[in-house]
Amino acid sequence: MALFDASWGTLLTTDWFDSRTNAQILALPYHGGNYRDIVAEIGTQFDHHLRDRLYRVVVTENYPDPWPAVLWPLYPAAGGKDPAAMFLGCLFCRVAIARPELWICAPLPIYTNRPPEKSHPRRYMVWHNSPEKVSRIPSALA
């Protein structure tokens, strides 16, 4: 359906680094990865949140090191650990956009002072019954 990025104040139709993410997705099969399996694995995190609104959908919390085997091909496809984490974050974004519910994402406050070249982990929440208030939501989405 859609993903609203609260920090940008906009609905996203794809992730933040679309062309780079597409290239990394194309590289997955050469490193033993299966895009459908990876998307299904990420989708389980969103399913957990729908069953329990207190379950947090955050890349860094849902997948601490070491990652499950299904996600290992992200490392070589992206070119290292930090790029793989950004790639995984972009895949989280794409999964949220593809789901039938309206999702909202916002950067975690503990990462607001990070250098701009570092990724900023985000929390994803389903729009209704969200456990937190997120600022800058347009009234049209309420």
N, C-alpha and C positions, 0 to 999 in steps of 0.2 A: 504494500500500500504506500507507505511513505515514512520518511525519517526526518524529524525536525531537529536541526542543529541549533541548540539554544545559544551557543557562544557566537554563532554567525547570524542568528535570527533569520534563518532561511530553511526551506524544505530542500532536502538533497535528492537528486535523481540518480546520483552515482557517488562513489567515494571521492575523497579530496585529491587524489593523485591518479586519476582515471587511466591515463595512457601508460604510466609506469606499472600500475596494477595489472592492466591487460597484458603487458609484456611478461610480467612475472607469472601470470596464470598460464600463458602459452609455454613457459619454460618448465612448468611442473612435471609433465610426463617424462621429460628427459632426466629428471632426478627421482623417478619412482613415485611421483605423487599423483593422486587422483582428485581432481577438483570437486567432483560430486561427493566423495567421501569426506573431504575437508569441510565442505559446506554443511553436510549432514551433521558432522561433529560440532561445528559452531552452533548450528540450529538447536542442539540439545540444551545449550546454555540459555537461549531465549525461551525454550519450552519450560525449563525449570523456573524461570521468572514468572511465567504465566500461571504455573501451579502454586507458586509461593512468592508473593510480591516483595518479600524481604530478601529473597535471593538476589545478589548483586551480579549484574552482567557487566563485567569489566575484564578486558583482555589480561591485564597483569594479575588479577586475582583468580580468574578461571583457569589460566594456564601458566602457573609458575614453573620455573625450571625444575626438572626436565619436562619438556612437552611430551604428550602422548605420541606414540609412533606414527599415527596418521598425519601429524603435523610436521614431522621431521623434514620432509622434502621442501618445506618453506625456507629452511636455512640456505641450501645451495641455490634454490631458484631466485632468492632475493639477494644473495651475495654476502651473507653474514648474519650475526645475531641481531644487531640493532635494526638493519633493514628488514629482517624477517619479522621482527615485532611490529614494525610499521605496516608491513604487508598483511599480517594477521589482523591488525586494527582496521585496515581498509576492507578486508574480507568480512569482518564483523559489521561494518557499515553496509556493505552490499547485502548481507543476509538480512539485516533489519529492514532495508528498503524493499526487499523481495517478499517479506512476510505480509500476511493479510491485515495485521493490526497496525495502528498508528504508533510509531515509536518516537521517543525523544532521546537525545543524547546531549551530554554536557561534560566538559573536562572536569576531572577530579580536582577539587580545590587545593589539594596538597601539591599539585604539580603546576600551579599558576606562575611560579617564578623560575621555571625551567628555561634554559637557553632556547632560542627559536629553532635551532637545528635539531633539537631532540624532539621525539614524539611526545604528545600529551595524551596519556590514557584517558579514555572517556567511559562514563557510565551510561548504560542503555536502560531505559525504563519504558514500559508500555504506557500509553498516554493516560488512560483512565485508571483510577485507583493507584496512582503513583504514590510511593511512600514519601517523596520529597517534592517540595515546590521548586520549580526551576523558573528563573526570571525570563523575561522577554518572549513570552509565548503570545503570539497574535490572537486576538479575540476570535478570529475566524476559525481557529482550531479548537476553541473551548467547547 
